[in-house]
Amino acid sequence: MQAENQPRADAARLERLVARQAEKRHLAAVWAARAGLEAGMTVLDVGAGTGALALEYAALGARVLAMDPDPASLAHAAAEAARRGLILETIVGRAEALPALPTAPDRVMLTDALHHIQDRDAALRAIRAAIAPGGALFIAEYDPAGPGAIGAPMARRMTPAEAQTHLAAAGFSATAAEPGPDEHYTILALP
Ligand SMILES: C[S@@+](CC[C@H](N)C(=O)[O-])C[C@H]1O[C@@H](n2cnc3c(N)ncnc32)[C@H](O)[C@@H]1O
């Protein structure tokens, strides 16, 4: 690709991500309830992307730290927070090498992000070390048992058993996977 076309390609990529992640905004309320997320808690959203869900957690009254390796996605999230009058702290980083946090999170939300992470055990160990006493990790993933009508491609999906194996390897004690919605399962894990 010619260098002069790069900004247009970057803008188109961001637009696609924003649109795709915005379609999942309705899941924030379900996931916040399953995670026991409450106003006043500090929430670390790992792999927050363009912030569609992180902003909903902020709207519920949580202090939200939105972390992602993609600065463009986080810049969009920050701009959207300002537009909506919400406070969102953004941190560029990867779960495997979790950057220093301003405060230990009560909840870590890792939704549709674990299958993107290469060294999952290292990432989960780093997350476990960062969680505040009494805190928890919430995971949502697309289920390979689903029909594949929406969401991550089948080849990239991991079974609940695989996710549980990674959680156990990192020292978490995980609840049974809860099915749904939208081809997902979710797991709440205690450090
Ligand atoms: C499918 S999006 C999920 C966005 C949002 N969490 C959601 O539930 O809609 C996956 C995100 O994980 C991020 N990601 C990829 N590798 C990562 C890593 N190693 N650590 C943290 N986030 C990562 C990507 O940049 C992307 O924004």
The ligand as a Tripos MOL2 file, in Angstrom:
@<TRIPOS>MOLECULE
LIG
   27    29     1     0     0
SMALL
NO_CHARGES

@<TRIPOS>ATOM
      1 C1        -12.6270   -8.5240   19.9140 C.3       1 LIG1
      2 S1        -11.9060   -7.1570   20.7440 S.3       1 LIG1
      3 C2        -12.8740   -7.1450   22.2550 C.3       1 LIG1
      4 C3        -13.2230   -5.7500   22.6990 C.3       1 LIG1
      5 C4        -14.1020   -5.7020   23.9480 C.3       1 LIG1
      6 N1        -13.4300   -6.2640   25.0960 N.3       1 LIG1
      7 C5        -15.4100   -6.4250   23.7300 C.2       1 LIG1
      8 O1        -15.7840   -7.2780   24.5620 O.co2     1 LIG1
      9 O2        -16.0970   -6.1060   22.7460 O.co2     1 LIG1
     10 C6        -10.3610   -7.8100   21.3280 C.3       1 LIG1
     11 C7         -9.4250   -6.7370   21.8760 C.3       1 LIG1
     12 O3         -8.3120   -7.3750   22.5130 O.3       1 LIG1
     13 C8         -7.1880   -6.5740   22.2770 C.3       1 LIG1
     14 N2         -5.9640   -7.3650   22.4990 N.ar      1 LIG1
     15 C9         -5.2680   -8.1010   21.5920 C.ar      1 LIG1
     16 N3         -4.1770   -8.6400   22.1640 N.ar      1 LIG1
     17 C10        -4.1750   -8.2310   23.4600 C.ar      1 LIG1
     18 C11        -3.2800   -8.4430   24.5540 C.ar      1 LIG1
     19 N4         -2.1950   -9.1900   24.4090 N.pl3     1 LIG1
     20 N5         -3.5750   -7.8580   25.7380 N.ar      1 LIG1
     21 C12        -4.6940   -7.1000   25.8720 C.ar      1 LIG1
     22 N6         -5.5720   -6.8760   24.8700 N.ar      1 LIG1
     23 C13        -5.3150   -7.4230   23.6830 C.ar      1 LIG1
     24 C14        -7.3670   -6.1070   20.8400 C.3       1 LIG1
     25 O4         -6.5700   -4.9710   20.5440 O.3       1 LIG1
     26 C15        -8.8510   -5.8280   20.8030 C.3       1 LIG1
     27 O5         -9.1480   -4.4740   21.1060 O.3       1 LIG1
@<TRIPOS>BOND
     1     1     2 1
     2     2     3 1
     3     2    10 1
     4     3     4 1
     5     4     5 1
     6     5     6 1
     7     5     7 1
     8     7     8 2
     9     7     9 1
    10    10    11 1
    11    11    12 1
    12    11    26 1
    13    12    13 1
    14    13    14 1
    15    13    24 1
    16    14    15 ar
    17    14    23 ar
    18    15    16 ar
    19    16    17 ar
    20    17    18 ar
    21    17    23 ar
    22    18    19 1
    23    18    20 ar
    24    20    21 ar
    25    21    22 ar
    26    22    23 ar
    27    24    25 1
    28    24    26 1
    29    26    27 1
@<TRIPOS>SUBSTRUCTURE
     1 LIG1         1 GROUP 0 **** ****
